[in-house]
């Protein structure tokens, strides 16, 4: 087992423990009825966006240039990330991403940490030489760019939402 | 359509949106959306709001048809 695999497994274990701890929530920390309705809409939009992305990617796979230069897994993960991004942005803009009493600033911190880690990984790969593996766009180095971009967009939307909701509260 | 009756009943009780939301166990944004007319609450939430503000459903949520 090399160092990267060890770090990945450790990160996954930490994530599983964190999810288990966070899933035990009190009644007052649940989503309310409006938020549940918005999230249902967001899931629907995200799901159909993913289907649309997969369909678009099937068309791309019929293009020889794409098959020769882009790894299949990268394309599929890109479809999932597009769906997640649409879901997250829809929920954040409709005030349904966070449960009641949940602090959006902590999530903003997590997003920025994910962006930082992925940018660091990209810079490390650039330092080593190229982002392409055997001339192909693959998940390992280029996936970091994908994750960094996705979470950077989520972080920006979150930041805008935090600032605008603060001014809304002042108006009230 | 804006629910000004809800807003004025809340103001009469000297409650902020955040305080009313806490008492009704919903988010502040949900109360804000109801006041702005962007969200139609379920009957359960309407009752919860009425109980907190000491009003009837008619007083807060009934819409009179214009002749």
gemmi code that builds the backbone of each chain (N, CA, C; Angstrom):
import gemmi

chains = {
    "A": [
        ("UNK", (0.851, -1.203, 0.000), (0.000, 0.000, 0.000), (0.890, 1.257, 0.000)),
        ("UNK", (0.723, 2.114, -0.961), (1.547, 3.319, -0.966), (0.902, 4.433, -0.135)),
        ("UNK", (1.616, 5.549, -0.017), (1.178, 6.646, 0.861), (-0.171, 7.235, 0.420)),
        ("UNK", (-0.336, 7.382, -0.892), (-1.583, 7.983, -1.408), (-2.798, 7.123, -1.048)),
        ("UNK", (-2.654, 5.787, -1.210), (-3.766, 4.895, -0.865), (-4.087, 4.969, 0.623)),
        ("UNK", (-3.034, 5.005, 1.436), (-3.206, 5.091, 2.895), (-3.955, 6.349, 3.289)),
        ("UNK", (-3.570, 7.481, 2.689), (-4.222, 8.763, 2.991), (-5.685, 8.719, 2.533)),
        ("UNK", (-5.911, 8.117, 1.376), (-7.287, 8.036, 0.848), (-8.174, 7.214, 1.777)),
        ("UNK", (-7.659, 6.053, 2.235), (-8.452, 5.187, 3.129), (-8.706, 5.906, 4.456)),
        ("UNK", (-7.672, 6.589, 4.982), (-7.842, 7.331, 6.245), (-8.888, 8.432, 6.089)),
        ("UNK", (-8.830, 9.140, 4.968), (-9.804, 10.220, 4.708), (-11.220, 9.665, 4.609)),
        ("UNK", (-11.353, 8.496, 3.966), (-12.676, 7.858, 3.843), (-13.221, 7.453, 5.211)),
        ("UNK", (-12.341, 6.899, 6.063), (-12.768, 6.497, 7.412), (-13.242, 7.701, 8.210)),
        ("UNK", (-12.467, 8.808, 8.121), (-12.838, 10.041, 8.828), (-14.188, 10.536, 8.314)),
        ("UNK", (-14.376, 10.462, 7.005), (-15.635, 10.917, 6.393), (-16.816, 10.079, 6.881)),
        ("UNK", (-16.631, 8.748, 6.932), (-17.717, 7.848, 7.372), (-18.089, 8.145, 8.831)),
        ("UNK", (-17.068, 8.322, 9.691), (-17.322, 8.620, 11.110), (-18.051, 9.962, 11.227)),
        ("UNK", (-17.591, 10.968, 10.450), (-18.202, 12.305, 10.502), (-19.663, 12.242, 10.062)),
        ("UNK", (-19.935, 11.480, 8.989), (-21.324, 11.352, 8.504), (-22.196, 10.682, 9.565)),
        ("UNK", (-21.666, 9.632, 10.216), (-22.427, 8.927, 11.268), (-22.740, 9.874, 12.426)),
        ("UNK", (-21.751, 10.689, 12.807), (-21.956, 11.616, 13.930), (-22.949, 12.713, 13.565)),
        ("UNK", (-22.793, 13.236, 12.355), (-23.657, 14.346, 11.925), (-25.087, 13.901, 11.638)),
        ("UNK", (-25.270, 12.607, 11.332), (-26.620, 12.140, 10.988), (-27.531, 12.060, 12.208)),
        ("UNK", (-26.950, 12.061, 13.417), (-27.774, 12.068, 14.629), (-28.145, 13.502, 14.947)),
        ("UNK", (-29.276, 13.918, 14.442), (-29.658, 15.317, 14.624), (-30.900, 15.441, 15.479)),
        ("UNK", (-30.961, 16.568, 16.180), (-32.143, 16.819, 17.003), (-33.299, 17.258, 16.102)),
        ("UNK", (-34.497, 17.285, 16.669), (-35.681, 17.637, 15.891), (-35.565, 19.050, 15.308)),
        ("UNK", (-35.037, 19.986, 16.124), (-34.964, 21.376, 15.668), (-33.893, 21.608, 14.599)),
        ("UNK", (-33.088, 20.545, 14.322), (-32.048, 20.690, 13.304), (-32.444, 20.011, 11.986)),
        ("UNK", (-33.718, 19.732, 11.819), (-34.181, 19.090, 10.582), (-34.548, 20.152, 9.539)),
        ("UNK", (-34.737, 19.695, 8.306), (-35.231, 20.595, 7.270), (-36.709, 20.857, 7.526)),
        ("UNK", (-37.174, 22.070, 7.236), (-38.605, 22.330, 7.401), (-39.347, 21.961, 6.105)),
        ("UNK", (-40.683, 22.135, 6.107), (-41.499, 21.648, 4.976), (-41.153, 22.337, 3.654)),
        ("UNK", (-40.868, 23.650, 3.705), (-40.524, 24.370, 2.463), (-39.181, 23.860, 1.931)),
        ("UNK", (-38.230, 23.667, 2.854), (-36.911, 23.198, 2.432), (-36.996, 21.804, 1.809)),
        ("UNK", (-37.821, 20.930, 2.392), (-37.970, 19.570, 1.841), (-38.552, 19.616, 0.427)),
        ("UNK", (-39.491, 20.536, 0.228), (-40.102, 20.661, -1.098), (-39.061, 21.165, -2.116)),
        ("UNK", (-38.290, 22.171, -1.699), (-37.245, 22.712, -2.585), (-36.214, 21.637, -2.911)),
        ("UNK", (-35.845, 20.847, -1.877), (-34.828, 19.805, -2.085), (-35.350, 18.717, -3.032)),
        ("UNK", (-36.649, 18.435, -2.925), (-37.235, 17.442, -3.856), (-37.122, 17.956, -5.292)),
        ("UNK", (-37.410, 19.250, -5.476), (-37.273, 19.848, -6.819), (-35.812, 19.784, -7.279)),
        ("UNK", (-34.909, 20.087, -6.333), (-33.481, 20.104, -6.666), (-32.995, 18.707, -7.058)),
        ("UNK", (-33.467, 17.684, -6.333), (-33.099, 16.300, -6.669), (-33.575, 15.957, -8.080)),
        ("UNK", (-34.823, 16.365, -8.383), (-35.393, 16.071, -9.703), (-34.561, 16.747, -10.798)),
        ("UNK", (-34.258, 18.044, -10.582), (-33.489, 18.789, -11.591), (-32.083, 18.191, -11.724)),
        ("UNK", (-31.463, 17.883, -10.576), (-30.120, 17.300, -10.581), (-30.093, 15.957, -11.293)),
        ("UNK", (-31.119, 15.118, -11.013), (-31.192, 13.786, -11.622), (-31.315, 13.888, -13.145)),
        ("UNK", (-32.219, 14.763, -13.590), (-32.399, 14.879, -15.045), (-31.194, 15.556, -15.704)),
        ("UNK", (-30.514, 16.423, -14.949), (-29.279, 17.020, -15.484), (-28.224, 15.940, -15.680)),
        ("UNK", (-28.173, 15.004, -14.712), (-27.184, 13.928, -14.821), (-27.504, 13.039, -16.021)),
        ("UNK", (-28.799, 12.737, -16.188), (-29.191, 11.937, -17.356), (-28.824, 12.660, -18.650)),
        ("UNK", (-29.076, 13.991, -18.664), (-28.736, 14.805, -19.837), (-27.241, 14.790, -20.100)),
        ("UNK", (-26.462, 14.911, -18.997), (-24.996, 14.914, -19.129), (-24.507, 13.576, -19.662)),
        ("UNK", (-25.083, 12.473, -19.111), (-24.665, 11.137, -19.562), (-24.999, 10.966, -21.050)),
        ("UNK", (-26.178, 11.462, -21.438), (-26.581, 11.371, -22.845), (-25.603, 12.164, -23.724)),
        ("UNK", (-25.258, 13.379, -23.256), (-24.309, 14.216, -24.009), (-22.960, 13.513, -24.117)),
        ("UNK", (-22.591, 12.825, -23.024), (-21.300, 12.143, -23.035), (-21.302, 10.898, -23.929)),
        ("UNK", (-22.476, 10.268, -24.033), (-22.588, 9.130, -24.973), (-22.332, 9.614, -26.396)),
        ("UNK", (-22.841, 10.817, -26.681), (-22.607, 11.390, -28.019), (-21.108, 11.689, -28.182)),
        ("UNK", (-20.507, 12.214, -27.091), (-19.074, 12.525, -27.150), (-18.244, 11.260, -27.374)),
        ("UNK", (-18.712, 10.134, -26.774), (-17.963, 8.882, -26.924), (-18.019, 8.335, -28.356)),
        ("UNK", (-18.988, 8.810, -29.119), (-19.017, 8.369, -30.521), (-18.005, 9.149, -31.374)),
        ("UNK", (-17.421, 10.161, -30.723), (-16.420, 11.006, -31.390), (-15.035, 10.421, -31.079)),
        ("UNK", (-14.310, 10.041, -32.107), (-13.046, 9.318, -31.917), (-12.019, 10.141, -31.126)),
        ("UNK", (-11.985, 11.437, -31.396), (-11.034, 12.319, -30.706), (-11.243, 12.246, -29.187)),
        ("UNK", (-12.517, 12.247, -28.788), (-12.843, 12.217, -27.356), (-12.406, 10.882, -26.726)),
        ("UNK", (-12.707, 9.794, -27.402), (-12.347, 8.452, -26.893), (-10.833, 8.329, -26.741)),
        ("UNK", (-10.106, 8.885, -27.689), (-8.646, 8.762, -27.661), (-7.989, 9.662, -26.628)),
        ("UNK", (-8.684, 10.734, -26.237), (-8.031, 11.723, -25.367), (-8.614, 11.861, -23.965)),
        ("UNK", (-9.798, 11.309, -23.740), (-10.422, 11.463, -22.417), (-10.807, 10.096, -21.848)),
        ("UNK", (-10.431, 9.862, -20.579), (-10.746, 8.587, -19.928), (-12.251, 8.503, -19.639)),
        ("UNK", (-12.813, 7.294, -19.733), (-14.261, 7.097, -19.521), (-14.667, 7.519, -18.101)),
        ("UNK", (-13.872, 7.099, -17.119), (-14.210, 7.394, -15.726), (-14.273, 8.903, -15.466)),
        ("UNK", (-13.354, 9.660, -16.071), (-13.348, 11.117, -15.911), (-14.670, 11.700, -16.423)),
        ("UNK", (-15.106, 11.200, -17.568), (-16.342, 11.698, -18.179), (-17.544, 11.401, -17.282)),
        ("UNK", (-17.586, 10.179, -16.732), (-18.716, 9.799, -15.879), (-18.736, 10.596, -14.576)),
        ("UNK", (-17.554, 10.789, -13.991), (-17.477, 11.566, -12.743), (-17.873, 13.019, -13.029)),
        ("UNK", (-17.523, 13.512, -14.218), (-17.916, 14.882, -14.594), (-19.440, 15.008, -14.623)),
        ("UNK", (-20.128, 13.955, -15.106), (-21.603, 13.975, -15.144), (-22.172, 14.040, -13.730)),
        ("UNK", (-21.575, 13.262, -12.833), (-22.040, 13.261, -11.434), (-21.799, 14.627, -10.789)),
        ("UNK", (-20.637, 15.208, -11.071), (-20.295, 16.501, -10.464), (-21.214, 17.617, -10.988)),
        ("UNK", (-21.583, 17.524, -12.272), (-22.520, 18.514, -12.839), (-23.852, 18.428, -12.098)),
        ("UNK", (-24.332, 17.185, -11.882), (-25.611, 16.991, -11.177), (-25.523, 17.524, -9.748)),
        ("UNK", (-24.402, 17.221, -9.063), (-24.225, 17.701, -7.684), (-24.203, 19.224, -7.646)),
        ("UNK", (-23.488, 19.813, -8.614), (-23.363, 21.277, -8.650), (-24.731, 21.929, -8.839)),
        ("UNK", (-25.518, 21.387, -9.758), (-26.860, 21.942, -10.000), (-27.721, 21.798, -8.744)),
        ("UNK", (-27.667, 20.626, -8.110), (-28.431, 20.394, -6.881), (-28.012, 21.390, -5.788)),
        ("UNK", (-26.702, 21.519, -5.594), (-26.197, 22.375, -4.518), (-26.543, 23.843, -4.763)),
        ("UNK", (-26.332, 24.315, -5.982), (-26.603, 25.727, -6.288), (-28.097, 26.032, -6.156)),
        ("UNK", (-28.941, 25.109, -6.637), (-30.399, 25.305, -6.534), (-30.814, 25.384, -5.066)),
        ("UNK", (-30.300, 24.449, -4.260), (-30.662, 24.437, -2.832), (-30.144, 25.683, -2.109)),
        ("UNK", (-28.915, 26.076, -2.401), (-28.334, 27.235, -1.701), (-29.126, 28.496, -2.056)),
        ("UNK", (-29.411, 28.683, -3.345), (-30.112, 29.910, -3.753), (-31.554, 29.940, -3.227)),
        ("UNK", (-32.127, 28.748, -2.937), (-33.503, 28.693, -2.410), (-33.523, 28.449, -0.891)),
        ("UNK", (-32.415, 28.681, -0.222), (-32.310, 28.544, 1.245), (-32.723, 27.157, 1.736)),
        ("UNK", (-32.331, 26.125, 1.018), (-32.716, 24.778, 1.446), (-31.510, 23.839, 1.529)),
        ("UNK", (-30.326, 24.392, 1.542), (-29.132, 23.541, 1.590), (-28.776, 23.173, 3.026)),
        ("UNK", (-29.070, 24.090, 3.932), (-28.714, 23.869, 5.336), (-29.951, 23.642, 6.181)),
        ("UNK", (-29.782, 22.778, 7.174), (-30.875, 22.558, 8.116), (-31.031, 23.795, 8.983)),
        ("UNK", (-32.138, 23.840, 9.724), (-32.329, 24.944, 10.656), (-31.195, 24.906, 11.674)),
        ("UNK", (-30.734, 26.082, 12.039), (-29.684, 26.249, 13.057), (-28.309, 25.750, 12.597)),
        ("UNK", (-28.201, 25.388, 11.327), (-26.905, 24.932, 10.830), (-26.113, 26.133, 10.347)),
        ("UNK", (-24.814, 26.123, 10.631), (-23.993, 27.273, 10.282), (-23.392, 27.112, 8.878)),
        ("UNK", (-23.806, 27.966, 7.922), (-23.262, 27.829, 6.563), (-21.767, 28.136, 6.480)),
        ("UNK", (-21.258, 28.897, 7.458), (-19.838, 29.276, 7.404), (-18.923, 28.053, 7.544)),
        ("UNK", (-19.360, 27.055, 8.344), (-18.530, 25.858, 8.504), (-18.459, 25.097, 7.176)),
        ("UNK", (-19.587, 25.071, 6.450), (-19.595, 24.389, 5.156), (-18.734, 25.152, 4.152)),
        ("UNK", (-18.768, 26.490, 4.259), (-17.925, 27.318, 3.384), (-16.451, 26.966, 3.621)),
        ("UNK", (-16.099, 26.792, 4.886), (-14.725, 26.402, 5.249), (-14.356, 25.061, 4.642)),
        ("UNK", (-15.295, 24.095, 4.696), (-15.035, 22.760, 4.119), (-14.816, 22.874, 2.611)),
        ("UNK", (-15.684, 23.679, 1.953), (-15.556, 23.865, 0.494), (-14.188, 24.452, 0.139)),
        ("UNK", (-13.790, 25.474, 0.898), (-12.499, 26.116, 0.614), (-11.344, 25.146, 0.863)),
        ("UNK", (-11.486, 24.299, 1.888), (-10.444, 23.300, 2.172), (-10.338, 22.301, 1.016)),
        ("UNK", (-11.496, 21.878, 0.488), (-11.493, 20.933, -0.645), (-10.822, 21.590, -1.857)),
        ("UNK", (-11.163, 22.874, -2.098), (-10.557, 23.606, -3.230), (-9.039, 23.683, -3.039)),
        ("UNK", (-8.623, 24.035, -1.820), (-7.194, 24.188, -1.526), (-6.449, 22.866, -1.752)),
        ("UNK", (-7.000, 21.751, -1.216), (-6.343, 20.441, -1.350), (-6.219, 20.046, -2.823)),
        ("UNK", (-7.285, 20.287, -3.588), (-7.255, 19.888, -4.998), (-6.327, 20.766, -5.821)),
        ("UNK", (-6.306, 22.065, -5.504), (-5.376, 22.969, -6.217), (-3.932, 22.569, -5.894)),
        ("UNK", (-3.690, 22.210, -4.620), (-2.346, 21.773, -4.231), (-1.942, 20.525, -5.007)),
        ("UNK", (-2.898, 19.587, -5.146), (-2.613, 18.353, -5.902), (-2.309, 18.659, -7.363)),
        ("UNK", (-3.086, 19.589, -7.933), (-2.864, 19.967, -9.346), (-1.475, 20.580, -9.516)),
        ("UNK", (-1.117, 21.470, -8.582), (0.196, 22.122, -8.657), (1.330, 21.094, -8.535)),
        ("UNK", (1.086, 20.064, -7.691), (2.086, 19.009, -7.520), (2.282, 18.247, -8.839)),
        ("UNK", (1.156, 17.960, -9.499), (1.241, 17.255, -10.792), (1.913, 18.125, -11.844)),
        ("UNK", (1.606, 19.434, -11.820), (2.233, 20.348, -12.792), (3.742, 20.377, -12.535)),
        ("UNK", (4.116, 20.389, -11.255), (5.539, 20.382, -10.878), (6.257, 19.140, -11.391)),
        ("UNK", (5.512, 18.021, -11.402), (6.122, 16.760, -11.867), (6.260, 16.715, -13.391)),
        ("UNK", (5.446, 17.495, -14.072), (5.510, 17.493, -15.539), (4.187, 17.868, -16.155)),
        ("UNK", (3.411, 16.862, -16.545), (2.167, 17.137, -17.275), (0.941, 16.664, -16.487)),
        ("UNK", (-0.201, 17.257, -16.809), (-1.468, 16.836, -16.202), (-2.059, 15.643, -16.961)),
        ("UNK", (-1.519, 15.357, -18.131), (-2.036, 14.260, -18.948), (-1.257, 12.980, -18.666)),
        ("UNK", (-1.978, 11.856, -18.665), (-1.325, 10.557, -18.497), (-1.372, 9.859, -19.850)),
        ("UNK", (-0.199, 9.616, -20.401), (-0.079, 9.032, -21.754), (-0.888, 9.818, -22.779)),
        ("UNK", (-0.885, 11.138, -22.609), (-1.593, 12.009, -23.545), (-3.102, 12.035, -23.371)),
        ("UNK", (-3.604, 11.426, -22.270), (-5.055, 11.351, -22.039), (-5.456, 12.145, -20.798)),
        ("UNK", (-6.659, 12.709, -20.837), (-7.233, 13.357, -19.651), (-7.776, 12.239, -18.769)),
        ("UNK", (-7.175, 12.054, -17.587), (-7.597, 10.966, -16.689), (-8.113, 11.533, -15.373)),
        ("UNK", (-8.736, 10.637, -14.601), (-9.375, 11.091, -13.359), (-8.357, 11.568, -12.328)),
        ("UNK", (-7.226, 10.891, -12.236), (-6.304, 11.184, -11.139), (-5.793, 12.635, -11.139)),
        ("UNK", (-5.141, 13.133, -12.173), (-4.760, 14.549, -12.055), (-5.885, 15.522, -12.456)),
        ("UNK", (-6.607, 15.226, -13.539), (-7.598, 16.190, -14.046), (-8.869, 16.204, -13.203)),
        ("UNK", (-9.127, 15.094, -12.501), (-10.270, 15.054, -11.593), (-10.136, 16.097, -10.497)),
        ("UNK", (-8.887, 16.373, -10.104), (-8.648, 17.402, -9.076), (-9.113, 18.774, -9.565)),
        ("UNK", (-8.893, 19.044, -10.843), (-9.338, 20.331, -11.419), (-10.864, 20.385, -11.386)),
        ("UNK", (-11.484, 19.248, -11.725), (-12.948, 19.137, -11.731), (-13.513, 19.406, -10.324)),
        ("UNK", (-12.927, 18.731, -9.319), (-13.392, 18.907, -7.939), (-13.155, 20.341, -7.466)),
        ("UNK", (-11.969, 20.877, -7.792), (-11.638, 22.245, -7.366), (-12.635, 23.245, -7.956)),
        ("UNK", (-12.941, 23.101, -9.242), (-13.874, 24.024, -9.909), (-15.265, 23.900, -9.290)),
        ("UNK", (-15.726, 22.648, -9.092), (-17.074, 22.430, -8.550), (-17.208, 23.076, -7.174)),
        ("UNK", (-16.262, 22.774, -6.298), (-16.373, 23.295, -4.932), (-16.088, 24.797, -4.867)),
        ("UNK", (-15.300, 25.310, -5.811), (-15.067, 26.761, -5.850), (-16.378, 27.475, -6.207)),
        ("UNK", (-17.121, 26.910, -7.163), (-18.416, 27.511, -7.537), (-19.383, 27.456, -6.346)),
        ("UNK", (-19.423, 26.295, -5.673), (-20.307, 26.151, -4.499), (-19.916, 27.181, -3.425)),
        ("UNK", (-18.603, 27.343, -3.222), (-18.121, 28.295, -2.203), (-18.522, 29.728, -2.553)),
        ("UNK", (-18.407, 30.096, -3.816), (-18.767, 31.459, -4.244), (-20.267, 31.697, -4.050)),
        ("UNK", (-21.080, 30.721, -4.469), (-22.537, 30.851, -4.319), (-22.897, 30.966, -2.830)),
        ("UNK", (-22.239, 30.139, -2.023), (-22.474, 30.183, -0.566), (-22.127, 31.547, 0.021)),
        ("UNK", (-20.974, 32.059, -0.399), (-20.519, 33.353, 0.113), (-21.506, 34.457, -0.242)),
        ("UNK", (-21.951, 34.459, -1.505), (-22.940, 35.461, -1.947), (-24.221, 35.319, -1.130)),
        ("UNK", (-24.643, 34.075, -0.913), (-25.886, 33.822, -0.166), (-25.747, 34.289, 1.288)),
        ("UNK", (-24.603, 34.020, 1.894), (-24.390, 34.447, 3.289), (-24.480, 35.970, 3.383)),
        ("UNK", (-23.843, 36.655, 2.426), (-23.834, 38.126, 2.447), (-25.221, 38.700, 2.194)),
        ("UNK", (-25.952, 38.132, 1.227), (-27.292, 38.662, 0.923), (-28.289, 38.348, 2.043)),
        ("UNK", (-28.177, 37.167, 2.666), (-29.135, 36.831, 3.739), (-28.875, 37.702, 4.968)),
        ("UNK", (-27.623, 38.127, 5.138), (-27.309, 39.035, 6.253), (-28.034, 40.372, 6.062)),
        ("UNK", (-28.008, 40.891, 4.818), (-28.688, 42.161, 4.553), (-30.202, 42.004, 4.658)),
        ("UNK", (-30.737, 40.813, 4.284), (-32.170, 40.535, 4.430), (-32.576, 40.562, 5.903)),
        ("UNK", (-31.747, 39.963, 6.762), (-32.047, 39.941, 8.196), (-32.056, 41.349, 8.771)),
        ("UNK", (-31.131, 42.178, 8.278), (-31.080, 43.562, 8.757), (-32.348, 44.318, 8.373)),
        ("UNK", (-32.859, 44.034, 7.148), (-34.106, 44.679, 6.689), (-35.278, 44.305, 7.576)),
        ("UNK", (-35.337, 43.000, 7.987), (-36.433, 42.507, 8.837), (-36.438, 43.232, 10.184)),
    ],
    "B": [
        ("UNK", (-49.113, 36.816, -3.728), (-49.639, 37.975, -3.000), (-49.013, 38.043, -1.591)),
        ("UNK", (-48.583, 39.247, -1.214), (-47.922, 39.407, 0.083), (-48.907, 39.178, 1.226)),
        ("UNK", (-48.432, 38.547, 2.296), (-49.288, 38.346, 3.460), (-48.960, 39.421, 4.495)),
        ("UNK", (-49.565, 40.581, 4.315), (-49.283, 41.704, 5.220), (-49.912, 41.505, 6.598)),
        ("UNK", (-51.003, 40.693, 6.623), (-51.666, 40.444, 7.916), (-50.746, 39.643, 8.838)),
        ("UNK", (-50.034, 38.712, 8.247), (-49.084, 37.921, 9.047), (-47.955, 38.820, 9.558)),
        ("UNK", (-47.467, 39.669, 8.674), (-46.365, 40.563, 9.046), (-46.782, 41.506, 10.177)),
        ("UNK", (-47.998, 42.065, 10.050), (-48.442, 43.008, 11.082), (-48.751, 42.282, 12.398)),
        ("UNK", (-49.296, 41.039, 12.314), (-49.568, 40.266, 13.542), (-48.256, 39.927, 14.247)),
        ("UNK", (-47.240, 39.612, 13.467), (-45.917, 39.316, 14.040), (-45.329, 40.555, 14.696)),
        ("UNK", (-45.463, 41.691, 13.999), (-44.936, 42.951, 14.540), (-45.691, 43.349, 15.807)),
        ("UNK", (-47.000, 43.063, 15.824), (-47.806, 43.403, 17.008), (-47.347, 42.602, 18.226)),
        ("UNK", (-46.884, 41.394, 18.000), (-46.367, 40.549, 19.090), (-44.897, 40.863, 19.386)),
        ("UNK", (-44.358, 41.830, 18.634), (-42.951, 42.235, 18.789), (-41.983, 41.059, 18.571)),
        ("UNK", (-42.271, 40.292, 17.526), (-41.421, 39.142, 17.208), (-40.679, 39.400, 15.899)),
        ("UNK", (-39.431, 38.988, 15.849), (-38.709, 39.046, 14.572), (-39.054, 37.780, 13.781)),
        ("UNK", (-38.681, 37.778, 12.506), (-38.920, 36.575, 11.691), (-38.202, 35.370, 12.294)),
        ("UNK", (-37.000, 35.631, 12.783), (-36.189, 34.554, 13.383), (-36.881, 33.966, 14.609)),
        ("UNK", (-37.436, 34.849, 15.450), (-38.102, 34.374, 16.670), (-39.370, 33.582, 16.341)),
        ("UNK", (-40.153, 34.120, 15.388), (-41.373, 33.407, 14.987), (-41.020, 32.048, 14.374)),
        ("UNK", (-39.953, 32.045, 13.570), (-39.515, 30.794, 12.943), (-39.116, 29.769, 14.004)),
        ("UNK", (-38.401, 30.207, 15.016), (-37.995, 29.292, 16.094), (-39.205, 28.707, 16.809)),
        ("UNK", (-40.186, 29.572, 17.065), (-41.386, 29.114, 17.786), (-42.211, 28.125, 16.948)),
        ("UNK", (-42.163, 28.321, 15.618), (-42.923, 27.432, 14.721), (-42.074, 26.261, 14.212)),
        ("UNK", (-40.822, 26.209, 14.620), (-39.877, 25.147, 14.211), (-39.690, 25.083, 12.692)),
        ("UNK", (-39.530, 26.266, 12.095), (-39.164, 26.344, 10.678), (-37.993, 27.315, 10.540)),
        ("UNK", (-37.493, 27.467, 9.325), (-36.374, 28.396, 9.120), (-36.903, 29.827, 8.949)),
        ("UNK", (-36.027, 30.804, 9.204), (-36.414, 32.208, 9.034), (-36.824, 32.490, 7.599)),
        ("UNK", (-36.126, 31.846, 6.672), (-36.414, 32.073, 5.252), (-37.831, 31.611, 4.889)),
        ("UNK", (-38.319, 30.583, 5.595), (-39.677, 30.096, 5.319), (-40.710, 31.140, 5.742)),
        ("UNK", (-40.510, 31.733, 6.919), (-41.422, 32.795, 7.374), (-41.360, 33.975, 6.397)),
        ("UNK", (-40.145, 34.324, 5.994), (-39.955, 35.422, 5.049), (-40.698, 35.123, 3.736)),
        ("UNK", (-40.579, 33.864, 3.245), (-41.233, 33.478, 1.987), (-42.757, 33.547, 2.116)),
        ("UNK", (-43.287, 33.162, 3.289), (-44.747, 33.222, 3.486), (-45.205, 34.685, 3.474)),
        ("UNK", (-44.455, 35.541, 4.165), (-44.831, 36.964, 4.213), (-44.764, 37.610, 2.832)),
        ("UNK", (-43.774, 37.199, 2.045), (-43.631, 37.769, 0.698), (-44.640, 37.173, -0.282)),
        ("UNK", (-45.281, 36.063, 0.113), (-46.229, 35.384, -0.779), (-45.546, 34.446, -1.753)),
        ("UNK", (-44.285, 34.112, -1.463), (-43.546, 33.204, -2.344), (-43.796, 31.733, -2.019)),
        ("UNK", (-44.363, 31.466, -0.845), (-44.575, 30.071, -0.446), (-45.924, 29.930, 0.250)),
        ("UNK", (-46.687, 28.912, -0.181), (-47.965, 28.600, 0.471), (-47.726, 27.521, 1.519)),
        ("UNK", (-47.867, 27.853, 2.791), (-47.579, 26.846, 3.832), (-48.654, 25.768, 3.911)),
        ("UNK", (-48.295, 24.621, 4.494), (-49.285, 23.560, 4.716), (-50.204, 24.006, 5.855)),
        ("UNK", (-51.320, 23.302, 5.981), (-52.281, 23.658, 7.034), (-51.634, 23.509, 8.427)),
        ("UNK", (-50.754, 22.527, 8.574), (-50.084, 22.320, 9.874), (-49.251, 23.538, 10.261)),
        ("UNK", (-48.530, 24.072, 9.290), (-47.704, 25.245, 9.588), (-48.585, 26.480, 9.823)),
        ("UNK", (-49.657, 26.606, 9.052), (-50.588, 27.730, 9.264), (-51.118, 27.699, 10.700)),
        ("UNK", (-51.502, 26.502, 11.158), (-52.039, 26.365, 12.525), (-50.961, 26.716, 13.551)),
        ("UNK", (-49.754, 26.243, 13.313), (-48.655, 26.528, 14.246), (-48.422, 28.041, 14.347)),
        ("UNK", (-48.432, 28.729, 13.197), (-48.228, 30.182, 13.184), (-49.379, 30.883, 13.928)),
        ("UNK", (-50.611, 30.437, 13.647), (-51.785, 31.043, 14.295), (-51.714, 30.882, 15.812)),
        ("UNK", (-51.318, 29.689, 16.262), (-51.228, 29.441, 17.706), (-50.191, 30.351, 18.356)),
        ("UNK", (-49.069, 30.512, 17.701), (-48.000, 31.368, 18.264), (-48.456, 32.826, 18.313)),
        ("UNK", (-49.143, 33.266, 17.264), (-49.534, 34.686, 17.191), (-50.899, 34.959, 17.840)),
        ("UNK", (-51.574, 33.906, 18.298), (-52.879, 34.077, 18.951), (-53.946, 34.588, 17.997)),
        ("UNK", (-53.913, 34.112, 16.775), (-54.896, 34.517, 15.748), (-55.582, 33.274, 15.185)),
        ("UNK", (-56.685, 33.492, 14.465), (-57.347, 32.366, 13.812), (-56.819, 32.235, 12.380)),
        ("UNK", (-57.116, 31.095, 11.775), (-56.696, 30.890, 10.380), (-57.310, 31.955, 9.468)),
        ("UNK", (-58.574, 32.268, 9.724), (-59.267, 33.291, 8.927), (-58.545, 34.634, 8.996)),
        ("UNK", (-58.163, 34.998, 10.206), (-57.545, 36.317, 10.403), (-56.212, 36.455, 9.664)),
        ("UNK", (-55.483, 35.360, 9.569), (-54.148, 35.454, 8.952), (-54.092, 34.972, 7.499)),
        ("UNK", (-54.883, 33.971, 7.177), (-54.671, 33.335, 5.872), (-55.866, 33.354, 4.916)),
        ("UNK", (-57.048, 33.787, 5.374), (-58.203, 33.773, 4.480), (-58.102, 34.918, 3.472)),
        ("UNK", (-58.318, 34.595, 2.225), (-58.239, 35.630, 1.181), (-59.668, 35.971, 0.735)),
        ("UNK", (-60.050, 37.229, 0.925), (-61.384, 37.669, 0.499), (-61.411, 37.865, -1.014)),
        ("UNK", (-62.443, 37.334, -1.651), (-62.599, 37.532, -3.099), (-63.054, 38.983, -3.336)),
        ("UNK", (-62.410, 39.647, -4.291), (-62.827, 41.009, -4.602), (-64.061, 41.000, -5.498)),
        ("UNK", (-65.052, 41.826, -5.166), (-66.315, 41.820, -5.940), (-66.116, 42.495, -7.292)),
    ],
}
model = gemmi.Model(1)
for chain_id, residues in chains.items():
    chain = gemmi.Chain(chain_id)
    for i, (resn, *xyz) in enumerate(residues, 1):
        res = gemmi.Residue()
        res.name, res.seqid = resn, gemmi.SeqId(i, " ")
        for name, pos in zip(("N", "CA", "C"), xyz):
            atom = gemmi.Atom()
            atom.name, atom.element = name, gemmi.Element(name[0])
            atom.pos, atom.b_iso = gemmi.Position(*pos), 0.0
            res.add_atom(atom)
        chain.add_residue(res)
    model.add_chain(chain)
structure = gemmi.Structure()
structure.add_model(model)
structure.setup_entities()
